[in-house]
Amino acid sequence: MKEDALRDKIPILDDMTARFLYAQVKIKKPKRILEIGFGGGYSTLWMALGNPQAEITSIEKNRERFEKGQEKLKTLPYNINLLFEDARVFLKDLDGRFDFVFIDAVKSQYLNYFQSIENKLNPGSVVFADNIFYRGKLFEEDMSPKKRKEVMKLKEFIKRLNENKKFETLFLPVGDGLSMSLYQGEES
Ligand SMILES: C[S@@+](CC[C@H](N)C(=O)[O-])C[C@H]1O[C@@H](n2cnc3c(N)ncnc32)[C@H](O)[C@@H]1O
């Protein structure tokens, strides 16, 4: 899957993040996993390996990636439900609750995704978001207006995570930066 993704120029998790995510799934043994951004399915597979019993829902809005993903998943012995959807629309009406969420799509949309899944978690559930350091751009000044806008949105996401008392959030120097937010339940 890694080779296919690299050949098709689909960005994937770096090795450290893949291993870390795998270990987290293996330790926590979540029953229901949600992934936003299937890409070539590399991260999906790492999570499935962490807990082969988990029910994984993964969302992908690119038709070609979705169709290739469907073909690949047929050959694998895991319970992975790949959906062809735009997460911004789909998550608003999504039913059910998740124990483990991995966000890896458009960085400027992270806050949007997070707000949509906040009320679909059980206490003790965990939400990860990848690339929160944005290859160092988070700390740079000199960039194009488009990039600046993306960075502003990412900073806003990080600020909101820090302020959100329903979650205990760690910003980990894993790969390109990984946030890990543990849902503690509603504030009393
Ligand atoms: C970085 S790639 C995912 C890589 C994958 N998680 C991995 O490591 O193997 C991001 C993917 O998110 C998809 N994506 C972007 N915005 C999306 C949205 N709003 N809803 C669903 N998928 C989206 C893109 O099409 C792309 O394939």
The ligand as a Gaussian input file, in Angstrom:
#p B3LYP/6-31G(d) Opt

LIG

0 1
 C       -2.941000      13.047000       3.380000
 S       -4.113000      12.149000       2.436000
 C       -4.524000      10.835000       3.523000
 C       -3.409000       9.878000       3.738000
 C       -3.766000       8.650000       4.542000
 N       -4.360000       9.006000       5.820000
 C       -2.522000       7.816000       4.764000
 O       -1.676000       8.195000       5.570000
 O       -2.404000       6.788000       4.116000
 C       -5.547000      13.163000       2.610000
 C       -6.764000      12.616000       1.915000
 O       -7.896000      13.310000       2.403000
 C       -8.813000      13.477000       1.356000
 N       -9.686000      14.599000       1.708000
 C       -9.404000      15.919000       1.690000
 N      -10.449000      16.648000       2.091000
 C      -11.431000      15.772000       2.389000
 C      -12.784000      15.902000       2.841000
 N      -13.286000      17.122000       3.094000
 N      -13.508000      14.784000       3.022000
 C      -12.978000      13.564000       2.764000
 N      -11.714000      13.369000       2.330000
 C      -10.951000      14.451000       2.151000
 C       -7.933000      13.747000       0.131000
 O       -8.603000      13.442000      -1.062000
 C       -6.745000      12.835000       0.402000
 O       -6.855000      11.619000      -0.278000

